[in-house]
Structures are given as C-alpha cells and as structure tokens.
Amino acid sequence: MKKQMKELESKQSELYETMNEVRAWISESKSQSARIQRQVEKSNEQYETAIGEVGGVKSVLEETERNFDREVTVFKNEIKDSRNSILGMIALFASFFSFISVSINIFSKSLDVPTAISIVLVLWICLMSFLYVFMNALKNGMESFTGKLLFEHFIVIAIAIIFCLAIPKVIFNGLSGFGKEESVLVQKEKPAK
C-alpha cells in the first residue's frame, strides 16, 4: 500500500504538473490569441485606411482627368484663336506694306522722296500707336492705362516721330551729296575732247 500511495502521490504530482502545463499553455494561447486579435484589428484598420486612401486617389485622379480635359479644350480654343491671330497679323502686314508703298507713290509725286518717306513713317507710327493702344485696351482693359504709361507712350511716339522726320533727310541728303561729289570727280577725270 505504501507503494501504491507513493505511486498515487507521484501520479498526483505529475497530474499537477500537467495541469500547470495546461494552464500555462492556456494562458499562452490566450495571450497569443489576444496578440493575434490585436494584429487582425490593426490589419483591418490599415485595410480601411488603405481603402480610404485609394478612394481619395481615385477622386483626385477623376478631378485631374476633368481638369486635363478642360485644359485640352481651352488649349484647342487658344490654338484656333492663335491661327486667327496669325491670319490677322498677315493681313495687317499686307495692309501696312500696301499703305506704305501707295503712300510713298502718292507723296513722292508732289513732294521730294525724303519728305514723302518722313510723312509716311509718321503716319505709320501714328497707326501703330493707335493699334498698340487699341490692342492693349482689349487685352488688359482700360485700367491698365496709368498716367505714367501714357506719358511713356507719348515720349516714345514723339521720339519716333522726330527720328522719322530726321533720318530720311539725313540718309537721302547724304546719299545725294555723295553721288554729286562722285559725278564731279568722274567729270574731272574724263579727258576733254
């Protein structure tokens, strides 16, 4: 019986050890389960955050696409306007060229050539000044015309008109004077017959 008691005590102590191991295992399992639960919850939060970010990226992408389409439409309209503007510039160039050539022909009939060119250049400067003021008013509105800007414009036009009146006379008088001296030299060098 003592032997059986010892065996029973030994089995009892083994049973206690096994029960302690089972309790430790259950405790470890519970802590692992809690840790896994926290990781799952964290993963779910990250998943929800990622879904929200993807939704945000999607909405930004859609907005960017709408803006891009709008910009493409505006760009196409600007290209159309620029084509029309280029045609307008070609037409302006042709009209200026015609204006200058016809005016020189008309004025040179009644005036000397330097004076005719001076008058045509002054008229052309006035026309360009009008176009500058007109186009600037269309583009920027009347509030862009400050007193300083108008004064600067007036000074530039006045200087341009002075040059338009002076330069042709200097050039033609210089050229005609050079031609007269040359013709005098040629006549002196020719032997008399």
C-alpha positions in Angstrom: 0.0 0.0 0.0 2.8 2.3 0.6 3.9 1.6 -2.8 0.6 2.5 -4.2 0.5 5.6 -2.1 3.8 6.7 -3.5 2.6 5.9 -7.0 -0.6 7.8 -6.4 1.4 10.8 -5.0 3.7 10.6 -7.9 0.8 10.5 -10.3 -0.8 13.3 -8.4 2.3 15.4 -8.7 2.5 14.6 -12.4 -1.1 15.5 -12.8 -0.5 18.8 -11.0 2.5 19.4 -13.3 0.4 18.5 -16.3 -2.4 20.8 -15.1 0.1 23.6 -14.6 1.5 23.0 -18.1 -2.1 23.1 -19.4 -2.8 26.3 -17.5 0.5 27.8 -18.9 -0.4 26.6 -22.3 -4.0 28.1 -22.0 -2.5 31.3 -20.7 0.0 31.4 -23.6 -2.8 30.6 -26.0 -4.9 33.4 -24.6 -2.1 35.9 -24.9 -1.3 34.7 -28.4 -5.0 34.9 -29.3 -5.2 38.4 -27.9 -2.0 39.4 -29.8 -3.4 37.9 -33.0 -6.7 39.7 -32.4 -4.8 43.0 -32.0 -2.9 42.3 -35.2 -6.1 41.5 -37.0 -7.7 44.7 -35.7 -4.6 46.6 -36.7 -4.6 45.0 -40.2 -8.3 45.9 -40.5 -7.6 49.5 -39.6 -4.7 49.6 -42.1 -7.0 48.0 -44.7 -9.7 50.6 -44.0 -7.1 53.4 -44.2 -5.8 51.9 -47.5 -9.3 51.7 -48.9 -9.9 55.3 -47.9 -6.6 56.4 -49.5 -7.4 54.5 -52.7 -10.8 56.2 -52.8 -9.1 59.6 -52.3 -6.6 58.8 -55.0 -9.4 57.8 -57.3 -11.3 61.0 -56.7 -8.1 63.1 -57.2 -7.5 61.2 -60.4 -11.0 61.8 -61.6 -10.7 65.5 -60.8 -7.3 65.7 -62.5 -8.8 64.0 -65.6 -11.7 66.5 -65.7 -9.2 69.4 -65.3 -7.0 67.9 -68.0 -10.0 67.6 -70.4 -10.9 71.2 -69.6 -7.3 72.4 -70.2 -7.2 70.5 -73.5 -10.5 72.2 -74.6 -9.1 75.6 -73.6 -5.8 74.8 -75.4 -7.7 73.8 -78.6 -9.6 77.1 -78.4 -6.4 79.0 -78.0 -4.9 77.3 -81.0 -7.9 78.3 -83.0 -7.6 81.9 -81.7 -3.8 81.9 -82.5 -4.5 80.7 -86.1 -6.9 83.6 -86.5 -4.4 85.9 -84.8 -1.7 84.8 -87.2 -4.0 85.4 -90.2 -4.8 88.8 -88.8 -1.1 89.6 -88.4 -0.5 88.6 -92.0 -3.4 90.8 -93.1 -2.0 93.7 -91.0 1.4 93.2 -92.6 -0.1 93.2 -96.1 -2.1 96.3 -95.3 0.9 98.1 -93.8 3.0 97.2 -96.8 0.3 98.4 -99.2 -0.2 101.5 -97.2 3.5 102.4 -97.2 4.0 101.7 -100.9 0.9 103.5 -102.1 1.6 106.5 -99.7 5.1 106.8 -100.9 4.0 106.8 -104.5 1.3 109.4 -103.8 3.5 111.7 -101.7 6.6 111.4 -103.9 4.6 112.8 -106.8 4.1 116.1 -105.1 7.0 116.1 -102.6 10.6 115.1 -102.6 11.3 111.5 -101.6 12.8 112.1 -98.1 9.8 114.3 -97.1 7.4 111.7 -98.6 9.1 108.9 -96.6 9.1 111.0 -93.5 5.3 111.7 -93.8 4.6 108.0 -94.5 6.7 106.9 -91.5 4.9 109.4 -89.2 1.5 108.2 -90.4 2.7 104.6 -89.9 3.9 105.4 -86.3 0.6 107.0 -85.5 -1.2 104.0 -86.9 1.0 101.6 -84.9 0.4 103.7 -81.8 -3.3 103.5 -82.3 -3.1 99.7 -82.7 -1.0 99.4 -79.6 -3.4 101.4 -77.5 -6.4 99.6 -79.0 -5.0 96.0 -78.6 -3.7 96.8 -75.1 -7.2 98.1 -74.1 -8.8 94.9 -75.5 -6.3 92.7 -73.7 -5.9 94.3 -70.3 -8.8 96.7 -70.1 -8.8 100.5 -69.6 -7.5 100.2 -66.0 -4.1 99.3 -67.5 -3.6 102.8 -68.8 -2.0 104.7 -66.0 -0.7 108.3 -66.3 2.9 107.0 -66.2 2.2 104.5 -69.0 0.5 107.1 -71.2 3.3 109.6 -70.6 5.9 107.0 -71.6 3.9 106.1 -74.7 3.7 109.7 -75.7 7.5 110.2 -75.2 8.3 107.1 -77.3 5.9 108.2 -80.1 7.4 111.8 -80.0 11.0 110.4 -80.3 9.9 108.0 -83.0 8.3 110.9 -85.0 11.4 113.1 -84.6 13.6 110.2 -85.9 11.1 109.6 -88.8 11.3 113.2 -89.8 15.1 113.5 -89.5 16.6 110.1 -90.6 15.2 110.0 -94.2 16.5 113.6 -94.8 19.9 112.7 -93.4 20.1 109.5 -95.4 18.9 111.0 -98.7 20.9 114.2 -98.4 24.0 112.2 -97.6 23.4 109.8 -100.5 22.6 112.6 -103.0 25.6 114.6 -101.7 27.9 111.5 -102.2 26.5 111.0 -105.7 27.2 114.6 -106.7 30.8 114.5 -105.5 31.3 111.3 -107.3 29.8 112.6 -110.5 32.0 115.8 -110.2 35.1 113.5 -109.8 34.2 111.4 -112.8 33.7 114.6 -114.9 37.1 115.9 -113.8 38.9 112.7 -114.7 37.4 112.4 -118.2 39.7 113.9 -120.8 38.2 116.8 -122.8 37.7 116.1 -126.4 
